[in-house]
Every structure is written in structure tokens, then in C-alpha cells.
Amino acid sequence: MNATKIVGLIGLLLAIVGGFVTIPYAAAILVIIGLFVGIGIAAQDHVRVIVSAIALATLSGALTPIPALGPYLAAILINVSMMTAGAALMIIGLNIYRRFKP
């Protein structure tokens, strides 16, 4: 296991715990973790990560109507979408950098 996977697992754990309790600055922490994880994502997975970030951000609220458990599941998916958004932003930033570097 490398450092990127360990940080990614810590991010997932934070996203799950953050679904049940309030963690100060959880969104910022998850985005920063996503930025770090985004560096290590292989080129063939870039499109999957970007599409996953968009899908999670768009569809994470769909679980809210489930009685008793829905708001917690939605909060977890919203937190995971924060991490994937950070990874997608890093991928996009790296692609722009590689495109225009001298």
C-alpha cells in the first residue's frame, strides 16, 4: 500500500464519520485530500474520476427521502463527492499544466 491509497482511505473514513457527526472544516480537508489523491491517479482513469465527481455531486441528494437513514447516506455521499471533486480538480490542473508547459 502506498501513501496515496492510505490518504484516500483516511479520506473515505473521514467522509463516513462526517456523515454522522459534525467535523469542523471537513469539506476543506476532504478537498485537500482529494487534491493529494488526484496526483496519483493513472491517466487511463482520469475520465472516470471526473465523471464520478460530477455524478456524485449531482446525485448525492437522491438518498435523502429514505426514512431514518437517508440523510446520513446523503451526507456521506456529499462528503465523498468533495474528495472526488478535489481529485478531479487536480487532474484537470495537471492536464492544463502538461498541455502548456514549455
N, C-alpha and C positions, 0 to 999 in steps of 0.2 A: 504494500500500500504506500502510495506516495503522498506528499504533503497536500497536493490539490484535492485528492479524494478525502483525506482526513478533514480538511477545511470544509469541503462540500457536505460531509456527514454532520459536522458541527452545525452548519447552516440549516440542514434539514431538521436536526434536533431542536434548534432554536425556533424554527418555524412551527414545529409541532407544539412545543411548550408555549410559545407565544399565542397559539390559538386558544389556550385555556386561561392564561394569566397575562396581565399587562406588563410588558417589558419596556422600560424607557429606551427610546431610540432604536427599537427593534428593526424598523424599516430601514434606517440608515445602515445599521450593522449588516442586515441581510443584503443590501445593495453592494456594500463593500466586499462582503464575502463572495457575492456573485461576480464582481469585477475580478477578484483573485482567481476564482474558478474558471472564468472565461478565458484566461490566458492559456490554460492547459487543454482546451477543447480542440480536438483534431479537426482539420479543415473539412473533412467529409461530413462532420456533424454540425457544421455551422448553420445550415438552413433549418435543421431540426430544432436547434436551440432557439433560434429567432421565432420560428412558428410556435413553438411551445410557450415562449414568453407572451406572445400575442394572445394565444388561446387561453392561457391561464388567467391573464389579466381580464379578458373578456367574459369568460365563463365561470369564474370562481364564485360569483354570487348566486349561481343557479341552485346551489345546495341549501340555501337559506330557508326555503319553505319546509324542509323536513322537520317534523316535530322533535323538539328537545335537542337533537344532535346537529341539526342543520347549521345553526350559527357558528358552532365550533369548527365544523368541517369547512365552511366557507372561509373562516378566519385563517385556518391552516393553509388552504389553497391560496388565499391572498398573500400570505407570508411567503409561500413558495414562489409565487409569481414575482415578488420583489427580488428574490435571489436570481431567478431566471432572467429578469429584466436587467439586472446588473451584468450577468454573463453575456446577454445579447448586446448590451451597450459596449462591452469590452471587445467583443467580436467585430462589431461594426467599426469601432475606433481603430482596431488593429488593421482591418481591411482598408480603411481610408489611409492610414499611415503607410501601409505597404504599397498602396496604389500611387502615392505621391512622393515617396522617399526618393532621394537622388540616386 
